[in-house]
Amino acid sequence: MERKKVTIHDLQAKKQKGEPFTMVTAYDYPTAVIVDKAGIDAILVGDSLAMVVLGLPNTVSVTMEEMLHHCRAVARGAQYALLVGDMPFMSYQTGPTDAVRNAGRFLKEAGMDVVKLEGGKKMAPIARAIVDAGIPVMGHIGLTPQTISALGGFKVQGKDAAAAQQVIDDALALEDAGCFAIVLEAIPDRLAKIITERLSIPTIGIGAGPHCDGQVLVTHDMVGLFDRFVPKFVKRYVNVHDQMVEALRQFKAEVENRTFPGPEHCFTIKDEVLERLY
Ligand code: KIV
């Protein structure tokens, strides 16, 4: 079957048909190629790159230029997945003019299809301004890592009645603002179910249980490339970290015992050429 580029309408159609969909992160060309080959529906160039690629303690300090640099690499590697550029902290919170200008850069300069921003009701006017400029917006509520200081750490959100109601109100405000989908991060599964049923746009869960329309994971977490911690909601499908350490140890041993490079890795030269050398 001919494979087509995934659009926001495909994700909406999947919600209507009750077909779950997938999104994972990628920050570079080879990962984008792999993710696309696996048939994942959407690639998020997440600001999580600050932590899992740049080794920073949180996502707050990553810049627009760093995000665009990684988005360009991903766009070169992916042909089919919907490409989502994550707007970094302070690239949109400062007002609609900055927000529209920076959102536009993800599409014009970095090959992204849509942008994602964090925040609920308070960010709805900003989301609306970007949508009105013709740029599809994915919302992100619940645990919003850019405001980790205000939230008091990486904690599950929406656990008491007031907080749960707030998450529902945030979701409805983003839907009203024209967002085409919303990431729900680290909220109880039954709250995510209520939100998913209330919204006409797809929800994409990360630590939000099985009832969301789609699921998203940070690739470096699920393949074991990020070793600092593993959140409870992550399933590790493979441990690439250990596999790479083992491969590099073997390389070191083979160089030291002179079994690498072997004849199959060498370029040859004719005897008569060598004979003319002095
Ligand atoms: O930056 C990111 O990777 C994200 C996901 C956790 C959804 O926002």
py3Dmol code that shows the C-alpha trace and the ligand (Angstrom):
import py3Dmol

protein = """\
ATOM      1  CA  MET A   1       0.000   0.000   0.000  1.00  0.00           C
ATOM      2  CA  GLU A   2       1.286   3.465  -0.895  1.00  0.00           C
ATOM      3  CA  ARG A   3       2.399   5.304   2.232  1.00  0.00           C
ATOM      4  CA  LYS A   4       1.298   8.910   2.626  1.00  0.00           C
ATOM      5  CA  LYS A   5       2.480  11.720   4.851  1.00  0.00           C
ATOM      6  CA  VAL A   6       0.457  11.855   8.087  1.00  0.00           C
ATOM      7  CA  THR A   7      -1.622  15.008   8.577  1.00  0.00           C
ATOM      8  CA  ILE A   8      -3.535  16.453  11.532  1.00  0.00           C
ATOM      9  CA  HIS A   9      -6.716  15.224   9.819  1.00  0.00           C
ATOM     10  CA  ASP A  10      -5.436  11.641   9.913  1.00  0.00           C
ATOM     11  CA  LEU A  11      -5.018  11.879  13.702  1.00  0.00           C
ATOM     12  CA  GLN A  12      -8.508  13.337  14.044  1.00  0.00           C
ATOM     13  CA  ALA A  13      -9.907  10.547  11.842  1.00  0.00           C
ATOM     14  CA  LYS A  14      -8.187   7.952  14.039  1.00  0.00           C
ATOM     15  CA  LYS A  15      -9.880   9.403  17.119  1.00  0.00           C
ATOM     16  CA  GLN A  16     -13.259   9.203  15.379  1.00  0.00           C
ATOM     17  CA  LYS A  17     -12.646   5.593  14.381  1.00  0.00           C
ATOM     18  CA  GLY A  18     -11.306   4.681  17.845  1.00  0.00           C
ATOM     19  CA  GLU A  19      -7.883   3.722  16.408  1.00  0.00           C
ATOM     20  CA  PRO A  20      -4.991   4.530  18.788  1.00  0.00           C
ATOM     21  CA  PHE A  21      -2.004   6.364  17.287  1.00  0.00           C
ATOM     22  CA  THR A  22       1.631   6.931  18.251  1.00  0.00           C
ATOM     23  CA  MET A  23       4.069   9.801  18.661  1.00  0.00           C
ATOM     24  CA  VAL A  24       7.688   9.627  19.845  1.00  0.00           C
ATOM     25  CA  THR A  25      10.497  12.128  20.090  1.00  0.00           C
ATOM     26  CA  ALA A  26      13.459  12.481  17.744  1.00  0.00           C
ATOM     27  CA  TYR A  27      16.181  15.109  17.790  1.00  0.00           C
ATOM     28  CA  ASP A  28      18.452  14.071  14.920  1.00  0.00           C
ATOM     29  CA  TYR A  29      18.528  12.634  11.389  1.00  0.00           C
ATOM     30  CA  PRO A  30      19.240   8.918  12.140  1.00  0.00           C
ATOM     31  CA  THR A  31      16.547   8.704  14.814  1.00  0.00           C
ATOM     32  CA  ALA A  32      14.036  10.365  12.488  1.00  0.00           C
ATOM     33  CA  VAL A  33      14.830   7.794   9.787  1.00  0.00           C
ATOM     34  CA  ILE A  34      14.341   4.927  12.280  1.00  0.00           C
ATOM     35  CA  VAL A  35      11.095   6.336  13.708  1.00  0.00           C
ATOM     36  CA  ASP A  36       9.691   6.885  10.227  1.00  0.00           C
ATOM     37  CA  LYS A  37      10.662   3.342   9.200  1.00  0.00           C
ATOM     38  CA  ALA A  38       8.773   1.996  12.244  1.00  0.00           C
ATOM     39  CA  GLY A  39       5.594   3.676  10.966  1.00  0.00           C
ATOM     40  CA  ILE A  40       5.094   5.975  13.980  1.00  0.00           C
ATOM     41  CA  ASP A  41       2.402   8.574  13.187  1.00  0.00           C
ATOM     42  CA  ALA A  42       4.052  11.718  14.581  1.00  0.00           C
ATOM     43  CA  ILE A  43       7.540  12.817  15.571  1.00  0.00           C
ATOM     44  CA  LEU A  44       7.899  15.373  18.334  1.00  0.00           C
ATOM     45  CA  VAL A  45      11.121  17.341  18.353  1.00  0.00           C
ATOM     46  CA  GLY A  46      10.585  17.886  22.058  1.00  0.00           C
ATOM     47  CA  ASP A  47      12.322  20.380  24.281  1.00  0.00           C
ATOM     48  CA  SER A  48      13.137  17.237  26.299  1.00  0.00           C
ATOM     49  CA  LEU A  49      16.239  17.310  24.101  1.00  0.00           C
ATOM     50  CA  ALA A  50      17.613  19.700  26.736  1.00  0.00           C
ATOM     51  CA  MET A  51      17.746  16.810  29.203  1.00  0.00           C
ATOM     52  CA  VAL A  52      18.193  13.658  27.129  1.00  0.00           C
ATOM     53  CA  VAL A  53      20.572  15.026  24.475  1.00  0.00           C
ATOM     54  CA  LEU A  54      22.196  18.140  25.957  1.00  0.00           C
ATOM     55  CA  GLY A  55      22.469  16.786  29.523  1.00  0.00           C
ATOM     56  CA  LEU A  56      20.787  19.805  31.156  1.00  0.00           C
ATOM     57  CA  PRO A  57      18.867  19.417  34.451  1.00  0.00           C
ATOM     58  CA  ASN A  58      15.514  20.504  32.939  1.00  0.00           C
ATOM     59  CA  THR A  59      13.955  21.902  29.752  1.00  0.00           C
ATOM     60  CA  VAL A  60      13.899  25.565  30.784  1.00  0.00           C
ATOM     61  CA  SER A  61      17.123  26.818  29.205  1.00  0.00           C
ATOM     62  CA  VAL A  62      16.868  25.336  25.713  1.00  0.00           C
ATOM     63  CA  THR A  63      16.725  28.094  23.072  1.00  0.00           C
ATOM     64  CA  MET A  64      14.811  28.689  19.828  1.00  0.00           C
ATOM     65  CA  GLU A  65      18.050  28.347  17.841  1.00  0.00           C
ATOM     66  CA  GLU A  66      18.843  24.968  19.451  1.00  0.00           C
ATOM     67  CA  MET A  67      15.305  23.719  18.790  1.00  0.00           C
ATOM     68  CA  LEU A  68      15.399  24.836  15.148  1.00  0.00           C
ATOM     69  CA  HIS A  69      18.812  23.215  14.627  1.00  0.00           C
ATOM     70  CA  HIS A  70      17.489  19.821  15.810  1.00  0.00           C
ATOM     71  CA  CYS A  71      14.178  20.226  13.930  1.00  0.00           C
ATOM     72  CA  ARG A  72      16.054  20.722  10.649  1.00  0.00           C
ATOM     73  CA  ALA A  73      17.990  17.484  11.180  1.00  0.00           C
ATOM     74  CA  VAL A  74      14.771  15.576  11.926  1.00  0.00           C
ATOM     75  CA  ALA A  75      12.996  17.051   8.907  1.00  0.00           C
ATOM     76  CA  ARG A  76      15.819  15.730   6.680  1.00  0.00           C
ATOM     77  CA  GLY A  77      15.269  12.191   8.013  1.00  0.00           C
ATOM     78  CA  ALA A  78      11.469  11.856   8.142  1.00  0.00           C
ATOM     79  CA  GLN A  79       9.249  11.587   5.093  1.00  0.00           C
ATOM     80  CA  TYR A  80       5.944  10.377   6.485  1.00  0.00           C
ATOM     81  CA  ALA A  81       5.401  11.245  10.150  1.00  0.00           C
ATOM     82  CA  LEU A  82       3.649  14.452  11.154  1.00  0.00           C
ATOM     83  CA  LEU A  83       6.443  16.717  12.438  1.00  0.00           C
ATOM     84  CA  VAL A  84       5.783  18.583  15.675  1.00  0.00           C
ATOM     85  CA  GLY A  85       8.153  21.372  16.784  1.00  0.00           C
ATOM     86  CA  ASP A  86       8.107  22.040  20.524  1.00  0.00           C
ATOM     87  CA  MET A  87       8.119  25.751  21.341  1.00  0.00           C
ATOM     88  CA  PRO A  88      10.743  26.378  24.050  1.00  0.00           C
ATOM     89  CA  PHE A  89      10.184  28.275  27.299  1.00  0.00           C
ATOM     90  CA  MET A  90       9.729  32.036  26.742  1.00  0.00           C
ATOM     91  CA  SER A  91       9.325  31.725  22.966  1.00  0.00           C
ATOM     92  CA  TYR A  92       5.536  32.199  23.303  1.00  0.00           C
ATOM     93  CA  GLN A  93       4.701  33.172  26.896  1.00  0.00           C
ATOM     94  CA  THR A  94       5.805  36.778  26.222  1.00  0.00           C
ATOM     95  CA  GLY A  95       2.802  37.514  23.994  1.00  0.00           C
ATOM     96  CA  PRO A  96       0.996  36.685  20.754  1.00  0.00           C
ATOM     97  CA  THR A  97       3.399  38.583  18.484  1.00  0.00           C
ATOM     98  CA  ASP A  98       6.463  36.672  19.700  1.00  0.00           C
ATOM     99  CA  ALA A  99       4.439  33.448  19.729  1.00  0.00           C
ATOM    100  CA  VAL A 100       3.279  33.755  16.112  1.00  0.00           C
ATOM    101  CA  ARG A 101       6.742  34.826  14.916  1.00  0.00           C
ATOM    102  CA  ASN A 102       8.487  31.933  16.672  1.00  0.00           C
ATOM    103  CA  ALA A 103       5.845  29.376  15.686  1.00  0.00           C
ATOM    104  CA  GLY A 104       6.286  30.513  12.083  1.00  0.00           C
ATOM    105  CA  ARG A 105      10.040  29.891  12.290  1.00  0.00           C
ATOM    106  CA  PHE A 106       9.417  26.192  13.062  1.00  0.00           C
ATOM    107  CA  LEU A 107       7.537  25.865   9.745  1.00  0.00           C
ATOM    108  CA  LYS A 108       9.513  28.288   7.561  1.00  0.00           C
ATOM    109  CA  GLU A 109      13.058  27.573   8.740  1.00  0.00           C
ATOM    110  CA  ALA A 110      12.958  24.065  10.187  1.00  0.00           C
ATOM    111  CA  GLY A 111      10.520  21.948   8.144  1.00  0.00           C
ATOM    112  CA  MET A 112       8.004  21.286  10.934  1.00  0.00           C
ATOM    113  CA  ASP A 113       4.293  20.783  10.155  1.00  0.00           C
ATOM    114  CA  VAL A 114       2.841  21.997  13.459  1.00  0.00           C
ATOM    115  CA  VAL A 115       3.965  23.368  16.834  1.00  0.00           C
ATOM    116  CA  LYS A 116       3.329  22.324  20.436  1.00  0.00           C
ATOM    117  CA  LEU A 117       3.132  24.603  23.458  1.00  0.00           C
ATOM    118  CA  GLU A 118       2.635  24.023  27.170  1.00  0.00           C
ATOM    119  CA  GLY A 119      -0.099  25.523  29.337  1.00  0.00           C
ATOM    120  CA  GLY A 120      -3.895  25.496  29.589  1.00  0.00           C
ATOM    121  CA  LYS A 121      -6.489  28.235  30.003  1.00  0.00           C
ATOM    122  CA  LYS A 122      -3.885  30.997  30.456  1.00  0.00           C
ATOM    123  CA  MET A 123      -2.106  30.035  27.221  1.00  0.00           C
ATOM    124  CA  ALA A 124      -5.348  29.643  25.227  1.00  0.00           C
ATOM    125  CA  PRO A 125      -5.232  33.209  23.755  1.00  0.00           C
ATOM    126  CA  ILE A 126      -1.648  32.555  22.606  1.00  0.00           C
ATOM    127  CA  ALA A 127      -2.658  29.233  21.046  1.00  0.00           C
ATOM    128  CA  ARG A 128      -5.570  31.012  19.326  1.00  0.00           C
ATOM    129  CA  ALA A 129      -3.231  33.667  17.849  1.00  0.00           C
ATOM    130  CA  ILE A 130      -0.957  30.982  16.370  1.00  0.00           C
ATOM    131  CA  VAL A 131      -3.915  28.976  15.010  1.00  0.00           C
ATOM    132  CA  ASP A 132      -5.334  32.190  13.468  1.00  0.00           C
ATOM    133  CA  ALA A 133      -1.989  32.690  11.712  1.00  0.00           C
ATOM    134  CA  GLY A 134      -2.565  29.333   9.983  1.00  0.00           C
ATOM    135  CA  ILE A 135      -0.265  27.195  12.116  1.00  0.00           C
ATOM    136  CA  PRO A 136      -1.771  24.067  13.741  1.00  0.00           C
ATOM    137  CA  VAL A 137      -1.145  23.919  17.493  1.00  0.00           C
ATOM    138  CA  MET A 138      -0.847  20.886  19.780  1.00  0.00           C
ATOM    139  CA  GLY A 139      -1.529  21.779  23.427  1.00  0.00           C
ATOM    140  CA  HIS A 140       0.219  20.202  26.431  1.00  0.00           C
ATOM    141  CA  ILE A 141      -1.307  20.178  29.919  1.00  0.00           C
ATOM    142  CA  GLY A 142      -1.061  18.307  33.220  1.00  0.00           C
ATOM    143  CA  LEU A 143       2.623  18.139  34.104  1.00  0.00           C
ATOM    144  CA  THR A 144       4.221  20.921  32.069  1.00  0.00           C
ATOM    145  CA  PRO A 145       8.017  20.642  32.489  1.00  0.00           C
ATOM    146  CA  GLN A 146       8.701  24.251  31.410  1.00  0.00           C
ATOM    147  CA  THR A 147       6.943  25.465  34.591  1.00  0.00           C
ATOM    148  CA  ILE A 148       8.534  22.863  36.841  1.00  0.00           C
ATOM    149  CA  SER A 149       9.572  25.473  39.429  1.00  0.00           C
ATOM    150  CA  ALA A 150       5.993  26.721  39.766  1.00  0.00           C
ATOM    151  CA  LEU A 151       4.684  23.128  39.976  1.00  0.00           C
ATOM    152  CA  GLY A 152       7.247  22.249  42.673  1.00  0.00           C
ATOM    153  CA  GLY A 153       8.884  19.364  40.766  1.00  0.00           C
ATOM    154  CA  PHE A 154       8.043  16.510  38.399  1.00  0.00           C
ATOM    155  CA  LYS A 155       4.768  15.462  40.088  1.00  0.00           C
ATOM    156  CA  VAL A 156       1.514  13.846  38.994  1.00  0.00           C
ATOM    157  CA  GLN A 157      -1.106  16.577  38.382  1.00  0.00           C
ATOM    158  CA  GLY A 158      -4.880  16.677  38.842  1.00  0.00           C
ATOM    159  CA  LYS A 159      -5.121  14.411  41.883  1.00  0.00           C
ATOM    160  CA  ASP A 160      -7.666  16.325  44.009  1.00  0.00           C
ATOM    161  CA  ALA A 161     -11.059  17.568  42.805  1.00  0.00           C
ATOM    162  CA  ALA A 162      -9.988  21.198  42.276  1.00  0.00           C
ATOM    163  CA  ALA A 163      -6.812  20.239  40.438  1.00  0.00           C
ATOM    164  CA  ALA A 164      -8.634  17.644  38.308  1.00  0.00           C
ATOM    165  CA  GLN A 165     -11.313  20.224  37.396  1.00  0.00           C
ATOM    166  CA  GLN A 166      -8.522  22.638  36.443  1.00  0.00           C
ATOM    167  CA  VAL A 167      -7.039  20.084  34.014  1.00  0.00           C
ATOM    168  CA  ILE A 168     -10.478  19.541  32.445  1.00  0.00           C
ATOM    169  CA  ASP A 169     -11.004  23.325  32.113  1.00  0.00           C
ATOM    170  CA  ASP A 170      -7.537  23.678  30.575  1.00  0.00           C
ATOM    171  CA  ALA A 171      -8.327  20.991  28.000  1.00  0.00           C
ATOM    172  CA  LEU A 172     -11.648  22.602  27.076  1.00  0.00           C
ATOM    173  CA  ALA A 173     -10.015  26.050  26.774  1.00  0.00           C
ATOM    174  CA  LEU A 174      -7.358  24.701  24.393  1.00  0.00           C
ATOM    175  CA  GLU A 175      -9.987  22.927  22.305  1.00  0.00           C
ATOM    176  CA  ASP A 176     -11.963  26.209  22.119  1.00  0.00           C
ATOM    177  CA  ALA A 177      -8.779  28.021  21.096  1.00  0.00           C
ATOM    178  CA  GLY A 178      -8.522  25.757  18.030  1.00  0.00           C
ATOM    179  CA  CYS A 179      -5.789  23.295  19.090  1.00  0.00           C
ATOM    180  CA  PHE A 180      -5.916  20.147  16.932  1.00  0.00           C
ATOM    181  CA  ALA A 181      -4.699  17.790  19.709  1.00  0.00           C
ATOM    182  CA  ILE A 182      -3.612  17.919  23.344  1.00  0.00           C
ATOM    183  CA  VAL A 183      -0.821  16.098  25.187  1.00  0.00           C
ATOM    184  CA  LEU A 184      -1.887  14.988  28.682  1.00  0.00           C
ATOM    185  CA  GLU A 185       1.184  14.432  30.840  1.00  0.00           C
ATOM    186  CA  ALA A 186       1.270  12.679  34.233  1.00  0.00           C
ATOM    187  CA  ILE A 187      -2.386  12.765  35.222  1.00  0.00           C
ATOM    188  CA  PRO A 188      -4.519   9.923  36.640  1.00  0.00           C
ATOM    189  CA  ASP A 189      -5.796   7.500  33.996  1.00  0.00           C
ATOM    190  CA  ARG A 190      -9.497   7.997  34.855  1.00  0.00           C
ATOM    191  CA  LEU A 191      -9.151  11.795  34.579  1.00  0.00           C
ATOM    192  CA  ALA A 192      -7.539  11.336  31.144  1.00  0.00           C
ATOM    193  CA  LYS A 193     -10.482   9.116  30.165  1.00  0.00           C
ATOM    194  CA  ILE A 194     -13.003  11.825  31.096  1.00  0.00           C
ATOM    195  CA  ILE A 195     -11.058  14.445  29.130  1.00  0.00           C
ATOM    196  CA  THR A 196     -10.659  12.144  26.120  1.00  0.00           C
ATOM    197  CA  GLU A 197     -14.418  11.508  26.081  1.00  0.00           C
ATOM    198  CA  ARG A 198     -15.286  15.208  26.521  1.00  0.00           C
ATOM    199  CA  LEU A 199     -13.034  16.494  23.707  1.00  0.00           C
ATOM    200  CA  SER A 200     -13.676  16.230  19.984  1.00  0.00           C
ATOM    201  CA  ILE A 201      -9.917  16.615  19.331  1.00  0.00           C
ATOM    202  CA  PRO A 202      -7.440  13.789  20.073  1.00  0.00           C
ATOM    203  CA  THR A 203      -5.649  13.456  23.407  1.00  0.00           C
ATOM    204  CA  ILE A 204      -2.111  12.068  23.450  1.00  0.00           C
ATOM    205  CA  GLY A 205      -1.073  10.572  26.761  1.00  0.00           C
ATOM    206  CA  ILE A 206       2.292  10.314  28.475  1.00  0.00           C
ATOM    207  CA  GLY A 207       1.762   8.939  31.959  1.00  0.00           C
ATOM    208  CA  ALA A 208      -1.986   9.395  31.454  1.00  0.00           C
ATOM    209  CA  GLY A 209      -3.119   5.787  31.060  1.00  0.00           C
ATOM    210  CA  PRO A 210      -4.575   3.737  28.221  1.00  0.00           C
ATOM    211  CA  HIS A 211      -7.752   5.699  27.454  1.00  0.00           C
ATOM    212  CA  CYS A 212      -6.093   8.541  25.518  1.00  0.00           C
ATOM    213  CA  ASP A 213      -6.494   8.595  21.736  1.00  0.00           C
ATOM    214  CA  GLY A 214      -2.739   8.390  21.212  1.00  0.00           C
ATOM    215  CA  GLN A 215       0.389   7.676  23.241  1.00  0.00           C
ATOM    216  CA  VAL A 216       3.688   9.557  23.242  1.00  0.00           C
ATOM    217  CA  LEU A 217       7.038   8.553  24.751  1.00  0.00           C
ATOM    218  CA  VAL A 218      10.496  10.077  24.777  1.00  0.00           C
ATOM    219  CA  THR A 219      12.506   7.753  22.513  1.00  0.00           C
ATOM    220  CA  HIS A 220      15.662   8.029  24.634  1.00  0.00           C
ATOM    221  CA  ASP A 221      13.657   6.754  27.642  1.00  0.00           C
ATOM    222  CA  MET A 222      12.031   3.820  25.839  1.00  0.00           C
ATOM    223  CA  VAL A 223      15.235   2.574  24.176  1.00  0.00           C
ATOM    224  CA  GLY A 224      17.394   3.123  27.248  1.00  0.00           C
ATOM    225  CA  LEU A 225      19.606   5.906  25.911  1.00  0.00           C
ATOM    226  CA  PHE A 226      18.902   8.231  28.856  1.00  0.00           C
ATOM    227  CA  ASP A 227      20.404   6.821  32.024  1.00  0.00           C
ATOM    228  CA  ARG A 228      19.655   9.462  34.700  1.00  0.00           C
ATOM    229  CA  PHE A 229      16.184   8.187  35.666  1.00  0.00           C
ATOM    230  CA  VAL A 230      13.255   6.230  34.217  1.00  0.00           C
ATOM    231  CA  PRO A 231       9.803   7.740  34.895  1.00  0.00           C
ATOM    232  CA  LYS A 232       7.153   5.252  36.160  1.00  0.00           C
ATOM    233  CA  PHE A 233       5.118   5.640  32.949  1.00  0.00           C
ATOM    234  CA  VAL A 234       7.966   4.610  30.635  1.00  0.00           C
ATOM    235  CA  LYS A 235       8.276   1.109  29.236  1.00  0.00           C
ATOM    236  CA  ARG A 236      11.855   0.320  28.248  1.00  0.00           C
ATOM    237  CA  TYR A 237      11.667  -1.787  25.086  1.00  0.00           C
ATOM    238  CA  VAL A 238      15.432  -2.196  24.617  1.00  0.00           C
ATOM    239  CA  ASN A 239      18.591  -1.115  26.425  1.00  0.00           C
ATOM    240  CA  VAL A 240      20.642   0.621  23.749  1.00  0.00           C
ATOM    241  CA  HIS A 241      22.897   2.178  26.407  1.00  0.00           C
ATOM    242  CA  ASP A 242      24.152  -1.273  27.508  1.00  0.00           C
ATOM    243  CA  GLN A 243      24.359  -2.492  23.901  1.00  0.00           C
ATOM    244  CA  MET A 244      26.541   0.496  22.954  1.00  0.00           C
ATOM    245  CA  VAL A 245      28.820   0.071  25.975  1.00  0.00           C
ATOM    246  CA  GLU A 246      29.260  -3.609  25.034  1.00  0.00           C
ATOM    247  CA  ALA A 247      29.979  -2.758  21.365  1.00  0.00           C
ATOM    248  CA  LEU A 248      32.569  -0.145  22.349  1.00  0.00           C
ATOM    249  CA  ARG A 249      34.237  -2.540  24.825  1.00  0.00           C
ATOM    250  CA  GLN A 250      34.507  -5.148  22.049  1.00  0.00           C
ATOM    251  CA  PHE A 251      36.043  -2.560  19.690  1.00  0.00           C
ATOM    252  CA  LYS A 252      38.604  -1.587  22.341  1.00  0.00           C
ATOM    253  CA  ALA A 253      39.484  -5.237  23.029  1.00  0.00           C
ATOM    254  CA  GLU A 254      39.804  -6.084  19.313  1.00  0.00           C
ATOM    255  CA  VAL A 255      42.090  -3.112  18.656  1.00  0.00           C
ATOM    256  CA  GLU A 256      44.208  -4.008  21.666  1.00  0.00           C
ATOM    257  CA  ASN A 257      44.522  -7.687  20.662  1.00  0.00           C
ATOM    258  CA  ARG A 258      44.972  -6.732  16.964  1.00  0.00           C
ATOM    259  CA  THR A 259      41.916  -8.571  15.608  1.00  0.00           C
ATOM    260  CA  PHE A 260      40.406  -5.319  14.272  1.00  0.00           C
ATOM    261  CA  PRO A 261      40.751  -4.138  11.552  1.00  0.00           C
ATOM    262  CA  GLY A 262      40.713  -7.476   9.691  1.00  0.00           C
ATOM    263  CA  PRO A 263      41.549  -8.037   5.986  1.00  0.00           C
ATOM    264  CA  GLU A 264      37.894  -7.352   5.047  1.00  0.00           C
ATOM    265  CA  HIS A 265      38.225  -3.781   6.384  1.00  0.00           C
ATOM    266  CA  CYS A 266      41.420  -2.976   4.450  1.00  0.00           C
ATOM    267  CA  PHE A 267      42.063  -1.348   1.055  1.00  0.00           C
ATOM    268  CA  THR A 268      44.556  -3.183  -1.188  1.00  0.00           C
ATOM    269  CA  ILE A 269      47.425  -1.955  -3.323  1.00  0.00           C
ATOM    270  CA  LYS A 270      49.112  -3.895  -6.163  1.00  0.00           C
ATOM    271  CA  ASP A 271      52.593  -5.429  -5.575  1.00  0.00           C
ATOM    272  CA  GLU A 272      54.006  -3.656  -8.648  1.00  0.00           C
ATOM    273  CA  VAL A 273      52.988  -0.301  -7.201  1.00  0.00           C
ATOM    274  CA  LEU A 274      54.672  -1.090  -3.901  1.00  0.00           C
ATOM    275  CA  GLU A 275      57.812  -2.255  -5.736  1.00  0.00           C
ATOM    276  CA  ARG A 276      58.218   1.216  -7.280  1.00  0.00           C
ATOM    277  CA  LEU A 277      58.284   2.918  -3.923  1.00  0.00           C
ATOM    278  CA  TYR A 278      61.549   3.703  -2.140  1.00  0.00           C
TER     279      TYR A 278
END
"""
ligand_1 = """\
8
KIV
O 9.531 17.578 25.169
C 8.958 16.485 25.147
O 9.545 15.437 24.841
C 7.546 16.453 25.492
C 6.913 15.111 25.712
C 7.225 14.674 27.092
C 5.469 15.106 25.416
O 6.939 17.461 25.626
"""
view = py3Dmol.view(width=600, height=400)
view.addModel(protein, "pdb")
view.setStyle({"model": 0}, {"cartoon": {"style": "trace"}})
view.addModel(ligand_1, "xyz")
view.setStyle({"model": 1}, {"stick": {}})
view.zoomTo()
view.show()
